[in-house]
C-alpha cells in the first residue's frame, strides 16, 4: 500500500471480485472481515478466478456442525448445495438416501450470528417451511470453510434471481442475496385478547416479519406478525393502551394492524427506541407487489 497507494492496490487485489461475494463492513463480525482480508491478500482469490471455485461452481458438499432441534447438541451433518436443483439439503446419516430437509434457494437466507450461537463461526440459515420460518444453526471449525459456504449460498441466490428477474441489474440483485436482521432482542408480549399476562419472548425482525421465540435458538417461531406499510393501515405507537395490565417492563409499544393491535413491552427506554425505529422503517416503506401476497397469507393463518 505504501508503494502503490490504496486505489492501485484495490485495482489489483479486487480486480475480479464476483458480484455475489459479500464485502464486509465495519459492523460485520470479525470472521467475515478477517476472511475478506485473507481472500484478498493472502490467497489472492480476486486476482485468480480459478481460486473462487469453492463458492462459484454451483455445487458444494461437505460436513458442518448442526445444532439439534430438540436437544441443542451440535452434531456433524452432511450438507449438499446444488444450484441445478435450487436447493440446500442436509442428511442425518452419511449413507442416507433421502435428505432430512430440503431448503429452497428461493426462500433461503444466511446470516452470521456468532454471539447467539456461541461460536465465532456460527451461521444461522432460515428458510420457509409451509410458509413459516424455520431456523437451523451451523458452524465449521475452519473460518474459510464456513465463509465459502456463505458465499456459495449467495452465489446460488444470485443465479436464481438472475433467472427470476432477467431485466434486473447486478446492483438490483446483490442486496437481495442475504440480509441481516433489522433488530433482535427480548420483549414482553400478550395474546390477542390482551387479558392474559405478558410473557418474555425473543423477537427477530426480518424484513417485514416480526417473529417471536421462547428461546433465541429455537427452530420454529412461536408466532409471526406481518408489518405492512402505513398506506395499508399499519401504525407504530409508543406506549400501551391505558387499561393494559400485567406487563413487568415499563416501556410499551403498540403495533396497529388492519385486524388487531399487538402489545409489547421493553425493559429499557433505549430498547423501546430501537424497536420503534425498526418498526417505523418497515411502516414507512411502501409495500412491493409480492409483499401483498405474503400479507394475505398471514391474514389466513390459523
N, C-alpha and C positions, 0 to 999 in steps of 0.2 A: 504494500500500500504506500510505503514511503517513496518508493522509486517511481511508481506508475500513477498514484492518485486513486481515489475511491472509484471514480467513474470508469476509468480504464480497467481497474481490477474487476469491477462488476461486469463490464462488457465482455471480459474474458471468462470469468468463472460462472456467470449466469447466462452465457450465450444461448444455451439450449435447455432452459427450464420448461418442462411441459406445462401447458395451460392449467391442467388439473392439479399440479403439485402444490401442496399447501405451503405458503410463505408465512412463517410465523411472525407475530407482532410481539411487542413488549409484554402484553398481557397474557400471552400463552405460557404453558407450563415449560419448565426447564428442558424436559426431554425433547420437545419439538424444536426449541431454539438450538439446543446442542446438536441434534441430528442434522438440522439445516446447515449448520456451520461445517460439520464433518462431511456431509454430502458435497458441499460446495468446494471446500478447500482440500480436505484430506483425500476423499475418494474421487473428486473431480467428476461427479456424475453429470454435471451440466455442461461439460466440455465434450464428453464422450457418451453419446446417446446409448451405446450398447450396454453401458453400466446401469441403465434405467430398466432393464428387462424385469427385475423382481416385481415392479409395480406397474409396468406398462404392457405386459404380454397378454393381458385379457384372461389369464388363468393363473391361479395360485393355490397351492395347498400346503398344509403344514399343521403342526400341533401347537395349540395355545392352551394356557391355563384358563379354565372357565369356572365361574362360581356356580355351585349347585343351587337350584331354586329353593329347595326346602331346607337343606342342612347348612348352607353357607360355606361349605368346603370348596376349595379350588381343586379341580381335577383336570388332568391332561385330556384334551379332546381334539379330534381331527377336524379341521376346517377346510372347506373347498370353496373357492370363489370362481365362478365361471360366468363370463360375460355372455357366452353363447346361450346359456340357459337363463341369463338375467337374474342370478341368484347367488346368495351366500348360504352354504349348508354346513351343518356340523353333525358329527356322528358320535354316538355314545360309546361304541366299541370299534376297534381298528378294523375288525372283519365284518362290520355291519353292512348289509346290502342297502338298507334304507336309512336316510338321514333322520336324526331326531327332530330337526327343524329345517325348514326352507324359508329363507328370508329374501323376499323380492327386492331387487336393487331399486325398483321404482319407489318404494316406501322406506328405504333404509337410511339411517343417519348414524354417524360415529363421532364421538367427542371424547377427548382425553379428560379423565376425572381421577387424577392421582390421589387427591385428599380423600375423596368419598370412598374409593375402592381400597385405599390403604396400601397402594403400591405405586412407585414413581412412574411405572409404565402402564398404569391402569387405563383401559379404554372401555367406554360404555357404548354399546351398539343397541339402537332401538329400531323396531320395525312394527308394522301394523299386522295384527292377527285378528281377523273378524272385526276390522276397523277399530280395535282397541290397541293401545300402545303396549308393547312387550319389551322389556329390558333384558339384555344379557351383559355380564361384566367379565372382561377378559384381560389377560396380560401375557407378555413374553419376557423372560429374563433379559433377553438381548434387546437393547433400545432400538437398534437399526431394524430388527425384525418387525417389531410392533408398528414402527413408523412406516415401514414398507407396506404392511397390511393396510394401514390407514390410507396411504396414498393409492394403493391398489383399489380400495373401495371407492375413493374419489374418482379414479380413472374410469371405473365401471359405471358410476353415476353419470360422469361426463359423456361417455359414449352412448349411454341410454338416452340422455336428454338431447343429444345432437340428433338422434333419430326421431324423438318425440316432437322436437321443435326445430325443424330443418332450417327455418329462416333466422334463428337466433344467433347472435354473435357469441364468441367465447366469453366476452365481458359480461354478457347477459347470463350465461350459464354458470360461470365459476362460483358466484355467491350461493347457488342452489346445491352445490356438491355436498357440503356438510355444514352444520350450524352448531354453534354453542348455545346453551340455554340463556334466555334473557335474564332469568333470575331463578335461584333455588334457595330454599331455607324453610324453617319451621314457622307455621302459623297455627292458630286455633280455628276450627270451623264448627258450624252447627248444621243440622239437617234441614230439609225443605220446609218442614212445619215450624222450625225455629223454636220448638218447645223443649227439645232435649238439650242436655248440656253441651258446651263446646268441648271438642277433643283436639289435642295437639296432633298435627299431621305434618309430614314432609311434603312440600309443594315444589313442583317444577313447572316453569313457564317455558314452553317450547312453541315458539311462533304464536299461534292463536289458541293452542291447547294448554289449559291450566290443569295439571294432573296432581292428585294427592295420593300419598302412600303412608302406610303405617310406619315403615322403615325406609330410609334412603336407598337401600339395596334390594328392595322388593322387585320381583319380576314383573308384576302387574300392578297398575294403579288401582286404588280403591274406587276412584271416580275421576271423571274428566269434565271440565267446564269449557265450552267454546266461548271465546271472547271476540265478538264481531266489532263492527265499526259504529260510530255514533249515528251515521246515516241509517243504520239498520236497527236502531233503538237500544244500543248499549251505552251505559254510563258508568263511570267510576266515581265514588263519593268517599271522602274521608269521614270516618265515624260510623256509628251504627244507629239504627232507629231508636228513639228514646225509650221504648218499652223493653229493649233487649236485656236479657239476664243470662247468667251462667258462664260468662267468659272470665277467665282469670287474668288475661293480659289486657292492658288498658287501651291500646291504640287500634281502633277499629277501622275496617274498610268494608264498604258495601258495593257490590257489583250488581247493577240493574241490567237484566236481560229482557227481551220481549216477553218471556214466560214467567220469570220469577226473580227474586232477589237472593244473592248469595252473600252471606255474612262471614267475615273473617276478623281475627284479632291478632295483633302483632305485639311482641314483647317490648320492643323499643320504638321510639319515635323515628329513629333513622331507618329501621326495618320498614316501618309503615311508609315512609317517604319513598324508599327504593321500590317497594311493591307497587305503590300508586303510580310511580313514574313508568314502571314496566307495563302495567295495565293500560295506562293512558296512551302509551306509544301504540299499542295494538288498536285501541279505540279510535285514535286519530287517523289511522291509516285506512284508506278506502279498501274495501274487500275486492279480491280478484274473483273472476267468474268461478274458478274451481273451488274457492272457499265457500261459496253459497251451497255447493253440494255437500261439503263437509258439515256446514251448519245444519242443513236439513237432516243429515244422518243423526246428529246429536239430538235433535228435537224428537226423533222417533226411537231413541234408545229406550229400552225397557227400564 
